[in-house]
Amino acid sequence: MRNGDYAEVFHLDVLNDDGSVIDDDAVSRLVAEFGDMLCEEPPDGLPPERDIEHSLQMKPGARPSTRAPFRHAHVERQALVPFVKKLLQKKMIEKSNSQWVSNMFAVPKRNPVTGELPKIYQWVVAPMGLAGMPSTWSRLMRRVFETSELSAFVVVYLDDICVFSRSREDHLVHLRRVFEILREERWYSLHQGDESTTARYELKDGLLCVRSQDTVPVVRLPQVEAVLLRILHDFHDSAVVSHPGVQCAFSAIRQYFWWPSMREPIAQYSATCEACVRHKSGHRRRTGLLQALPVPDYCWQHVTMDVVTALPPSEGFDAVYVVVFRLSSRPCYIPMAKAVDAKTTARLFFDNVVRYYSLPENMHKAQERQAQYYNQSRRAVEFKVGDMVYVDARVLSTELGQPDNDPDRDPARNKLLSRWYGPFELKQRIGNNVCRLKLPRRYVDRGRHPSFNVDQLKLSLDVPELFRSRAFTRSAPRMFDDQGQHIYVIKDLLQHRRRDGRKQWWCSWCGEVVSSEI
């Protein structure tokens, strides 16, 4: 800048919810106020007796150790002597008078050594790495912070004292209360000089950012519907990411953005994505539990019957009347003519059926065990009348003369086909495992029955109010000729060129996102 240039200088303050300026040095001043408790070295003298003292349970009848004393080099001894003197001065260790000290028998020599032999010391305070010490520390800290007032925001975890607060102001009050109690109990902490507090929010390039667990600042988003939809669309629906799962989308978004309870809208957006519902097989257990047929209590209680027709004539009969007792599951075949009335059929039934006997109680137990084992890999029915459901594409394709429309039969060719068709309205529940749907006219005209088993259906979730303005990518329906071959329809001719005397066109197909060359 030169003399006479115009410039504007702005000062930006981060405020609390009530409009007050955030004081980042408040915690540092609080730590400095209780600086006598944060020392670089432990104070001299023994600590006072506590309500809980650490003790070691010795095995009865244990024999003293017979290990020889450690040998130290001259350099090690020079470093060890001042360390031992320092611990003796602080009264953390003392000379041991235990019988374990005299673990050897020696005969005096003619010329004894005039120097002092090394001593064996024992700890007066609990040293680092002592067995069972973390549990003793936790019990002692819980005794100190056992009041209802402190237990609301203080948690003792191993050798750490954790203070949880809902705001910065409450955190300062809670920290002061914890420091006061520790000062009364004469507890000290070795100050390591680490950072005492870290701001969670910061301004970066004009954007309000929040720090994540890896200390990388990410943008803090407001609760604006248009902004959330744009971000969810870019990280889920765009061609670059290609509809990832909930965890992949969540991991990618939180690297750049953050907002409260961000996992829930991401999961709802992925669950209501029509492209994911149509083209992904899913990993849920199949729908519908095993429904056991009622076991007859006695013979003749339940029977099933059927007529097999269109048989070659033999002795005046061209059909077989089949009767099965459900108690025994053994069939009875009765020859008959196709053109018979109900009276003749009833007479054949009473004249030719033979009764069979069984144990229905054993069948009950077998069915219960079979149903319990079978239902482990399935889930209960979740459909009700009026729901919108998707139908397995393999069921409709097979019955409509499209046997090649199966993604699992030829994955290299059919991997991009839709796995589910719909959604269709559920009109009626037939039993526990059958549903009747309201199919379009094109399916009914081609003879498709509207009843489906529940394991061939998938529930269509309602789109939340936040995503009502979301745009769905719909592909054109696949067209087939009379022989079941797929018909490709050209949408537009983009470019053309000539190669080896042949004219080639760059075209756009109907229902296809990427153009190809023909």
Secondary structure, DSSP 4 states (H G I P E B T S, - for coil): --TT----------B-TTSPBP-TTHHHHHHHHTGGGEESSPPSSPPPPPSS-----PPTTPPPP-PPPPP--HHHHHHHHHHHHHHHHTTSEEE---TTS--S--PPPSS---SPPPP-EEESS--TT-TTHHHHHHHHHHHHT-SHHHHTTEEEETTEEEE--SSHHHHHHHHHHHHHHHHHTT--EE---------SEEEETTEEEEE-TTS-EEEE--S-HHHHHHHHIIIIISTTT-S--HHHHHHHHTTTEE-TT-HHHHHHHHHT-HHHHHH----PPEE----PPPPPSSTTS-EEEEEE-SPPPBTTB-EEEEEEETTTTEEEEEEE-SS--HHHHHHHHHHH-------HHHHHHHHHHHHHHHGGGEE-----TT-EEEEEHHHHHHHTT-TT--TTTSHHHHTTS-SEEEEEEEEEEETTTEEEEE--HHHHHTT--SEEEGGGEEEPPPPPGGGTTPPP--PPPPEE-TTSPEEP-EEEEEEEEEETTEEEEEEEETT-SS-EE-
